[in-house]
Each structure stands twice: as structure tokens, then as C-alpha cells.
Amino acid sequence: MTQRSPYRFLAVRIWAGVLATCAALAGITAWTDWRDYERAVQDIRTAAATAAQALDQDASRLLSAVDMVLSAAAARVDMHAAGASDANTRALLDGLMRRVPAVTDLRVLDGSTGAPLFVHGRQATAEDAALLADMAAHPGEAFWVGAPLPSETGWHVSVARRIAARTGDAPLVAVADLALAELQRFYASLDLGAQGAVTLIRTDGMLLVRDPYLPEQVGAALAGGELMRAAGKARAGFVESNTSPLDGVARTISFRRLPGAPLVVAAGIARHEALAPWRAGIRQDVVLVLAVSLVLVGLGFGLTRVLARHAGLEARAREAAGRLAAEEARYRLLAENTSELIVLADGDGRCAYVSPAVERLLGYGPEAFAAAPLRLVHPADRPALQAVRRLGPEVSQVTVVCRARRRRGGLVWLEGVVRRVPAAPGGPTLLATFRDVSERQRQARDLEEARIAAERASQAKTDFLAAMSHEIRTPLNGVLGYADLLLDDAGLAAHQRRYAERIGSAGAALLTVVDDILDVSRIEAGAIDLAPAPFSPEGLVDNAVSIVRGMAERKGLALEVSLDPRLPAFATGDADRLRQILLNLLNNAVKFTRAGRVSLRVFPDPDGPPDALRFCVEDTGIGIDPAHHGRLFQRFGQLDPSIRREFGGSGLGLAICRSLVLMMGGEIGVESQLGEGARFWFSLPLPPAEAPVPARDAPGRVPAPPARVLLVEDVAINRDLARLVLEAEGHAVDVAEDGAGAVRMVQARAYDLVLMDVQMPGMDGITATEIIRALPGPERAVPIVAMTANVLPAQVEAFRVAGMDGHVGKPFKRHELAAAIAAHRATDAAAARPAAPVPEAAHDREAFASLAGLLGPERLAAMLDRLADDLRRRFRGDDRGALARDAHAVVAAAGLLGFTALSELCRNLEEACEAGRDVTALRADLGRRRGAALTHRRRRSGGRRRLPSGAGLSMTLSKAGPRARGTGRPGIIRRSRSAGLDAARRRPGGR
């Protein structure tokens, strides 16, 4: 308290001075304003008195002149009576009236009778009699002013003057009419402000003249007012704040009563108007005083706060001095006992401080670590730490992960955060904290290995599915194809036709199972793309019902269809997928119904979105226990093994239906009781659509013109079947048994189309296609259609990337094969199109040889394999972000292995994707260059022998010779892109 007393005393003195100054300023301002007020009031009185004096003088001069004219008129009447000339009298009076413009008419009346004795101008009127009566009522007044009267030229007033008569004569009264307009003009010339007023009043209160002029106010009675009372008491004076009864304005009035006449002149100045400058000054003074007071109060607060701050600073300085040592000790304790290593260094890497945690992490003391920190870092990680020294203003912090050597051996993973900190010149500028992340790195490594294992498992599943599909479809191609050929034979016996039909039905059932499995695979991979388009719901239903009608009739079932009349004529949706769902549900209904009926109803869904349609398939079949409804839409979800034995099926159809319905934004369900039939339904949003424009050419199947076709097929049964079908269609067919033979035959002869199997011993179909597309002559443009059992989306995409124009799956249908030939065969127009540019090898042999010397042949071969796998796996789909990432991933590897043109093309593709430009041409060029790179890779692998592969798992044996083939030491075995069953390839026709 004693320390703060001086500051408190100073604060009291400051505030006393501020308040005293404010009070003095307010008092001085108030006194000055009051003095200015008195001066303003005095100025008002002076101005009013001056104006009243001027009015008095003007009125007195006018009355004197009028009196002179009246006296002259009376004298001329006496002279006229003595025989003076009337013309001379009038001439004299005209001269006098010209000198007094206010006088308009003259009359001399007999004072006793009122009879006119002389008239110059207006004749005597009744008003003259009233004037004489007023004069008689005021015998003490020798000069009288009458009431104002209107005339053609304005208002006028009559002024009468008694003329003393000679002894024995009658008294005379001289009357002059005065135009008030003359007085009005003079009064208007006086400036007493916008609200000032000048008046001429009779002593009895009658208003004669006023400015501002209002005609209706002339003759107004003002008797009894404050002004008239004051005029009755004194000849001259002032009336303060008199409110006029005429306009309600308060004025300060100066008045004067004219001597010898019953008239009063008054000049009034509006106080509110005259004091306006003074009030404005008052407001300015108040604002000024308040502003100065606020400034003074602000200064007082500021000085008080400064004093308080100084007092607080002194107290805190004493407290801080006591805490500084304790805080320094605490911070040092934290730095020395934290589990993280803290390093403070300058830009050259010299350590200014190393925390003792270094001993727990690495086993070195702070001094030993500070002497050579980089020597303890793994050589591969040193460049990253050295780059940290170059941290600039734009990058204030960076995180590095490195390996450091322990004193007792072994490596530890450290994660460091390096920050640039402000420091004095010559002081440390880098602050780094390191912590042990060895466990995290191990977990990350485990996660990466798990991810790779999962990807391999997924790829193995896909490869297995592809292999099984291929191995089943290949013999089915022969089974179904030859069954169709047998059924085309009109000479077939009845029992033989029945056998062929059963073979075809069994094959079709097996193909349905394979197709269902492939549909499941496509749905899992997200490879099914919906294609909404306008379609007719009625036509779709009719088509689906027509397909199952034959099977229903063979079982004696009634097939009923009910279409709600509210259905749109055309709706928007994927008609093919809808047909697939309907056929699946209708087939199930027919299959599981022994007797009765199957019905299909389509109507707007009352419980769904506005445009939703509900499809209901009802049957009178075996029914389903409600407890098992949840299993119906699961894969392979058959409820009872006896059902499979009696009715067959894979249990995939409803699962596929559910997935397709969900993809289209709908829902699917079932209502059924055991033994009471079932009702399956699904609801989909199908907005109404306009009728599609019909194609101009919509003929039926027209036989394609004969073409020269090269059939490339290694399996004899499939080769013979395809040749029979093609020749039956009128085509000329040449046959090659592998890819190498196809390349030779394409170079030797021109073909309209090449039907290319994919998996063949020796050179497969993809390699043959890439080689053909890289040929220098026009044969590189020959249409190539893949004819293979590989039908997965990824496989079809690989065919397209390799340069194939189309795809026909095995087992093929004759109309599908004919349609593919008609669509892709070479025509004159197609032959005339410019050939695609031949992809340049653009392979930097020097870079490749240098890399081979650095890595060795085995690691180089592994890198080539990884690049080949990347090229096959990437660049699928139309997602620009995924394309950019794929291109970015391939740029470095392709350039490192010497494929400079491919690397540059990937860089251009990445930039185009990020910039939003069209990438169609770049993707086409990428396909050709990718094919060239894959071809180069296969040529580089020529020293190794590839075993014949089926659909899948192929093995490549190294040049280990006999030992690698069974002398006791296993050779080097690696997986290639397919994984299948080689044994199937060694069976006759075993595809």
C-alpha cells in the first residue's frame, strides 16, 4: 500500500484538475453566451426602433404634404368664391397632387351640412358623411383619418382637415383620398427579416397598412392588444415578445404615435428569427465544451491507467523476478526428462542444445550426439535431413522420418518435426523434436503387407472366376454349337432331335449358371453400368412374357398379364436390366409352380415416389416359409437341398435381381406362405418419357455379304465348329492355330476380319493383336474381334486396349457372331480411312542397359513385370481423377525403364485430366504405346520359356535347365497375369 500511495495521490490530483477545467470551461462559455444574448436582444430593439423612427418620419412628411394640399384646396375655395378662375384652381391643385403621389382625390365640404363646395376627382359619397361624423365625435382632433375603403386601384383612406372659418362663415372641411399602395411600397422596402412586420394603425386600433401585405387584413381591429395599450400610454416605446393576432408570430415591436394625427406606426422583428444565429452559437459552444471535456476526461482515464499500469508493472516485475529462476528450472526439468529428443541447431547443422533424452533413444550422451549428429543417421535418410537446413520463410515447418543407429547396434525409426524459429544474429534457428516411431512403422509395414495380401486374394478370386468361366464356356461352345447344328438338320429322327434338344437345354442351363456367376462378379466390381433410355413398359412386359410363355404352356400353366391403364406409354430406364429381372422372377414362378397359374401385374406404386412403377409376379406354386424369406436374396440361397434336386438352379438369380434393383434406386420383396404360392414384387422410379425417334433403317437380320475371315483358334473342336458356322453363312474362312500364325497370315493376305482367340499356346491373341497393330503396312488396320470365353469386364477392356475392335463371348450364338462380322468387317469406307499412326518404340536402349547393369537381370525383369502389370491394370474407366493418378504412377517407372515416349504421354494425360481437357486422343495413343511397351517386354522375356496356359495360372521357368524341371532343385517360379489350370490345356479339346 505504501508503494502505491504516490500513484493514488497523483490520480486524485489529475482528476481534480480535469473536473476543475471542465467546470471553468462550462462557466466561461455560459457567461459569454448570456452576454451575447443580451447583445442580440439589444440589437433587435435598436433595429426595431430605427425602423419605427423611419416610419414616423415618412408618415409625418406625408401628412405635412397632405395638410399643405388640403390647406391650398380650402384657400382656393375662398378665392373661387371671390371670383377666382376655376381652371386656375384646378391647375394649381394638379401641380400640388403631382408632388404628393399618394393623394388621388380632393374635396372641400361644408362643415355644417356636409355639402360639397369643391370637388377635384371623386365625387362626395356617403363615406364623407361618416368621416364628418367621426370628426364631430372627436372635436379635439383637427386632423382625422377615415376607415380604409377599397377602390379600383386598391385600398385608399380619406384624410380630413378642419379649416378655421372667417367670422360669420361656415366651417370648411378639406378631404383628400390617399392611395395606401404608396405607403405599402415604402413599407415593403424595409428589411426586418423574413418574419418582420411594419404596420400603420389608427389610434382606435384599425389596421391601415401592413407588410407583409394581406388584403383581407386591411381594416382589421387591433384594439385591446398589448401594442395599442402601450401606444395609449406613451408616444413611443417597445413591446417585448408580442404575439401578433394576425399571424401568431412573436415579435419585439417599436412603436411611435404621430403628433397631430390619430395614427401609430410600428416596426416588429421576430425574436425567434433574430436569435437564430445566437442559438447556433450556443449549440457550437455546447459541442465544443463537451468535446473538450471528453478529451480531458479521456486524458484523465489514460493518465490514470498509465499510473495503474506502472504500479502493476512494478509489482509484477518483483513477482517475475522471483518466478524466473523457478520457471527456468522447471523448463529445463521438462526438456531433460521428456521422452522426445529436443535439438536446437543453427543453419549449418551445429547443435546448440541436445536434450538428455538422446541417451534413452540412442544410447549416446548429448555431447557425443552434438559432435556428429548426421553420422548416426542411416545413409539413405541423410539427404532428407540435410534438406531441412534450407527451410525458408515460405516453409516454416517440416516433418521427416529417418532411421538412426543405436550405440549398442540396431536401428530405430525416428519421426522429427523441424521448425524455423526466430533467433538473434548468430543464434540457433532450427528447433527439432524427435520421437521413436518404430512400432508405428512396424504396424504400417504390417498393414501394407495385409493390403497386398488382400489385393492378391481378390485378384486370385478374380483369376479363379475367369479361369472357371473360361474352362466351362470353352466346352459349352462346342456342346451348344453342335447341338444347334444337329437341330438344323431336317432329317434328324424324332428321338435324335429329342436328345439334341436335351443336350441344348442342359448346356443352356449350365451357361445360365456361368452367366449368373459373372453377373455377381460384375456387380461386386461395380462394372455394371446402367443405360437409361426411353422404352415402352407394355412392350417390355410383352417381350418377357413371350419368352416364358412356351415353358408355361408345356407345364399347363395359365399365364396372365394385367397392365394398369395409368401406365405411361414410354418411361425412362434400363430396359435390358428390367427384362433380366422380370425374366428371372417369371422363370422362377413357372419353375416352382406345378399347376395353376402365374400372373404379372404392373401398376403405379401408391407407396413409392411419384414416378415409381410396381411389378408383381404371383404364382400358385409351392410357396415359401416366412422364416426363410430373409435368405431368398442371398447368394446361393436355396432353402432346401431337395429343391435343388427337383427344380435345379444355382441360387444366384434373386441375389442378382436384388442388386440390380438397388442399383436402379428401387426396392424388392416377397410375400408368401408355405404351400400357398408366392408373390415377388419390385418397385422402381421410371419417369415418363417422350417416344423415342425410330431408326430409319430397322430391318430384320439381313445376311451379311460374304467376307474373307481369318479364324485364329487353337482348340480343334471350337475351330471346326466356328468354321462350319462361318462357311454356312457364306464366308471364306482361313484358319490359324496360334498368334504367330495369325501374324504371318495377315501379312501374307488381306482379310476383311480376324476372329482372334485370346489364350493360345505360344503367342496369345493379345500379343498377336499388338504386333499386327504395330505393322508398317495397311494390314495393321484389319478389324480384329476377340472370340473367347474370357468375358469379364477387365478382360474385355484389356482386349480393347490391345487394339481389338470388338468381342464375341463363348459359347457364341450364331446371330451374335453374324452381327459382329457385319459390324466390324472391313468395307471400302473403312479401308479408305487413314491408318492409325504406328506407335514408336521410343525405347532408350542406353538408359535400359545402364539400369540393367545397376540392378542385374533378375531385378530388371521383375521391374518390367511390374510395369507390365501396371499397364494392364490401370487406365480403366472414365474417372478423370483415377486416370490422372494412374498416369502419374506410370510416368516415373516408364521413364526409368527407357520408355520415354510412354512416360511423356502419361505426363500429358495427367495434365489434361487435371486441366479438364479432352483426353480421347491421348487415351487412344496411350493404348497403342502401351501395346508397344508390352510387346517389347515380351521380346525381352524371350529367353524364358512360357508354358501353355489355360485361363489362368501360367508359370515361367528360368533357364535353370533340367534341375529346374525335376532333378531335385526347384526352378524359379513366378505368377503371371493369369491363374488357371494347365492340365485342362493338355486334355484333348480341354478348354
HUZISUL-V330581 format. One record per helix or strand. SS is the DSSP state (hx for helix, st for strand). FROM is the first residue (numbers start at 1). TO is the last residue. If there is no record, write none. Layout:
# HUZISUL-V330581
ss:SS from:FROM to:TO
ss:SS from:FROM to:TO
This chain:
# HUZISUL-V330581
ss:hx from:2 to:81
ss:hx from:86 to:99
ss:st from:103 to:110
ss:st from:116 to:120
ss:hx from:126 to:137
ss:st from:143 to:145
ss:st from:149 to:151
ss:st from:154 to:163
ss:st from:172 to:179
ss:hx from:180 to:188
ss:st from:197 to:202
ss:st from:206 to:211
ss:hx from:215 to:217
ss:st from:221 to:221
ss:hx from:226 to:233
ss:st from:236 to:243
ss:st from:250 to:257
ss:st from:263 to:270
ss:hx from:271 to:274
ss:hx from:276 to:337
ss:st from:341 to:345
ss:st from:351 to:354
ss:hx from:357 to:362
ss:hx from:366 to:371
ss:hx from:374 to:376
ss:st from:377 to:377
ss:hx from:379 to:388
ss:st from:397 to:405
ss:st from:411 to:420
ss:st from:430 to:436
ss:hx from:438 to:487
ss:hx from:494 to:525
ss:st from:533 to:535
ss:hx from:537 to:554
ss:st from:558 to:563
ss:st from:571 to:573
ss:hx from:575 to:591
ss:st from:597 to:604
ss:st from:612 to:619
ss:hx from:626 to:631
ss:hx from:641 to:647
ss:hx from:653 to:663
ss:st from:667 to:672
ss:st from:678 to:685
ss:st from:688 to:688
ss:st from:708 to:712
ss:hx from:716 to:728
ss:st from:732 to:736
ss:hx from:739 to:748
ss:st from:753 to:756
ss:hx from:765 to:773
ss:hx from:778 to:781
ss:st from:784 to:788
ss:hx from:793 to:802
ss:st from:806 to:809
ss:hx from:814 to:824
ss:hx from:828 to:832
ss:st from:843 to:843
ss:hx from:845 to:855
ss:hx from:857 to:873
ss:hx from:880 to:896
ss:st from:899 to:899
ss:hx from:900 to:915
ss:hx from:920 to:943
ss:st from:945 to:946
ss:st from:955 to:957
ss:hx from:961 to:965
ss:st from:975 to:975
ss:hx from:982 to:986
